[in-house]
Amino acid sequence: MSSITRRTALTAAGGLAATAADALARTAAAEPAAGSTLFPLPQATIPILGEDRAFPVRRIYCIGRNYAAHAREMGSDPNREPPFFFQKPADAIQVVAPGQVGEHPYPTLTKNYHHEIELVAVLRSGGRDIPKERALDHVYGYATGLDMTRRDLQRGMGDQKKPWEIGKSFDHSAPITPITPADRSGHLPKGRIQLAVNDTVRQQADLSDMIWSVAEQIANLSGAFELMPGDIIFSGTPENVGPVVRGDVLRGSIAGLPDLAIRIV
């Protein structure tokens, strides 16, 4: 029978302690420093025309039924309903450079995929309860955007009295041009907004036809959320939204801004 002396035990204990210390040191070295993240995530950004810098996207807000004729075609009364908003994830952004035709994937789960052309306002600052008279002070610039919609899923969830996020908030659902700073474009209270599919005009109106102006949208939103730099607002679509299929080419235009073109693939 072997025996364990006090010296042997202390030596063994010392070795275990050293081993444990080495293991802890290795673990500490492998762990990220305090304040760092477990893994990196890309930041959604939109290029700015004429600049090397990009605009970081925090949140995407969208207003529903903001042109009277579109509200009526969706079964609402534009004279009685207050504005309502929904959101898309920031990484739904699909940037398309001016002069190019972006390849836009037809999404899963839908058989009734719709276009909605919209003016997009992007915010350089924010706050709560912003008065309408000061709202445009917070706008950095504007872009041409598309609020792409899985209409059958939206309507199906609405019929069930359930949230219809699945119809609006999916990958690539927010194609957009680079941003034109407001100090170049002005604040666009009026001007033609139009969408053509395969060179046939489907949607056409004037920005002045909005029920709620961009300033009023910002004022209303800031009563419900604290708006922040990096927030962007899709400001509603005119009437005659409709379906698209693979192979269709969509061309959206807003007076004073670059055109937006995508091909459904």
N, C-alpha and C positions, 0 to 999 in steps of 0.2 A: 504494500500500500504506500503510495507516495504521500508526502507531506508538503504543506504549503507554509513556507516560513513567512515571518512578518515582512522581511525585506522583499521576498518575491511578490507578496501581496501589494506592497507599496509601489513596487516597480510596475506591476501590472496596472494598478490604479492610475499611476502616473501616465502610463502609455495610453490608457483609455481616455484620460482627460485630454492628453495631447491630440489624440485622434478626434475626440469630440470637438475640441477647439478648432482643429483644421477643417472639420466638416462644417461647423458654424461659419467659419471664415469664407469657405467656398460658397455656402448658401447665400451669405450676405453679398458676396461679389456677384452672384448670379441674379439676385433680386434687383429690380429697378430701384433707383433712388426715390426717396419720398417726393411725392408731387408729380412724378412721371406717370404715363398711362401704360396700361397692360400691352397695348399694341396701337400703332398709328392708324388714324382714320383720315382719308382725304377730305379737304375742305372744298365744298361746292363754290365755284366762282364764276363770274361773268366778265368777259373782257370789256374794257372801256375804249371806245373809239378814240384813236389818236394818242393813246397813252400806253406805257409799258405795264402799268399797274392793273390789277384786276379787282373787281368788286366782290367781296366775300358775302355769301348768302347765308343768312341766319334762319329766317322763316319765310314761307310762301303763303300769303293770304290771298284768297279769291272771293270776290263778291258775286252773288248769284242774281240772275234776272235783273240786270241793271239797264237794259234798254226796253222801253215799253212794249214794242212789238214782240221781242223775244219773250218777255214775261207772259204775254198773252198766248204765244204758241206753246209755252210750257204749262199753261193752265192756271196762271196767276193773274191777279188784278193789280196792275202797277200803281193804281191810285190809292190803294189802301194798305199795302204791305210795307213795313219798315225794312231797311236793308238787312241782309243776312250774309254771313261769311262762312267759309270752310278753309281748310288748309291742305297743302300738299307738302311732302317731305322735301327738304332742300336739295337732296340728290336726285329729284325728279327732273332737274334742269338738263336740257339738251341744247348746248350752244351751237348755233349754225352761223358761220361767217357770212357776211354780205357777199353776194355773187356766187355762193355755193348752194348746192342742193343737198341737204342733210339726209342720210339714210335713216329712216325712222321705222323701227320694228313694229309690226302689227302685234298687239299684246295678246296674251293668253286669255282664255275664258270667255271672250266676247264674240258675238256675231253681228254686232251693231255698233261700230266704232265711229264716233262723231268728231268733227272739227268745231272749234270755237275760237275765232280770231279776237285778240284783246290787246289794248294798250296796257303796258306794264310800267308802274311807277316804282322806283327804288329809293330807299330812304338812307340818308347820311346821318340822321339823328332821330331821336324819338322822344317819348315821354308818355305821361298819362293825361287824359282829359285835355287834349290839345284843341284849342279853339279853331274853328273853321278858318278864321281870318289869318291865322298864323301857320296853318297846316302845310302850305306849299314851301315854307321856309325849310322844312325837313326833307324835301325831295332833292336827291342828288341828280337824277336824270330819268330817262325813259327808254323803253325798248318795245319792239314788236314781239308779241308772244302768242302761243296757241295753248289753250286749255283743252287738251285732248281728253275724250270722255268715253268710257265703256258704258254707253247709254242703256243697254239692256240690263246691265248689273245695277246701274244707278236706279232705274225705274223699278226693278224687281225688289230691291231693298226698300225703296220708298213705299211700295205697295204693302210691304210687311211691317211698316212703321219702324224700320231699323235704320241705323246709320248707313249712308250710301258712300262712305269713304272708298270702298273697293271700286266704285265707278269712276273716281276722280284721282285717287292718290296712289299711283303705280309708277313703275320704272319708265323713264323717258316721257312722262305725261305733260311736261312743260317745256316744249321747244321754245327757244328765245334767241333774238339777235344780240350782238354786243350793245352796250349801253351808250346812248348819246347824252352827255351831260346837259342839264337844263340851261346852263349858261350859253349853250350853243343853239338848242332847239326851242327855248322858251317853255312855257308850261302847257301848251297844247289844249286850250279850252275848246277848240273846234278844229275841224279838218276831216278829210275822208278816211274812213277805215273800211277795208275791203279784203275779201278772200275769194280766190279763184281756185277751182279744182279742174285740172287738165284744161286750163285756159278759159273755162266757163265760170263767170262770176256767180257766186252763190250768196255771199254775204256782202252787203254794202250799206253804209250809214254814215252819219257824221258824229264825231266825238261829242258834239253839243247835244246829241240825242240821249246822252246818259241821264238816267233818273237822278242818280247821286253822283256829283262831280268827284274828282280825285280828292279835292280838299275835304268834301263832306265824308268821303270814305275814311280818310285818315282820322277825322274828328270822331266818327262813330267807332272805328276800331279801337282808338285809344281810350274809349270808355270801358271797353271790355278787356283789353290787354295793355300792358306797358310796351309800347312800340320801342324798337331798338335799332341802332345802325345795322344795316345788313338785311333788314326786313324788306320784302318786295310785295307789291300788290297787283294782282291781275284784276283789271277794273271792269270786267263784264264784256259780254259779246252781243252783237246785233242779231236780228232775226235770221231765219233760214239756216240754222245749224242742220247738219245732215251727215249721212254715212259716207265713209271712204273704204276702199279695199286696196289690197296689194297692187302696186303698180301705179296708183294715183299720185299725181304731183300737185301739191298744195302751195300756193303762192299768196302770202299775206302782205298787205301794205298799209301803212299809216302815214299820212302826209307829214313830212318833216323828219321821218325816221327811215333807217334802212329796211329793205324788204326782207321777208323771211320765207324760205322755200325748203320744203321737205318732200321726199318720196317715200311712200309707204312700202315697206319691204317685208 
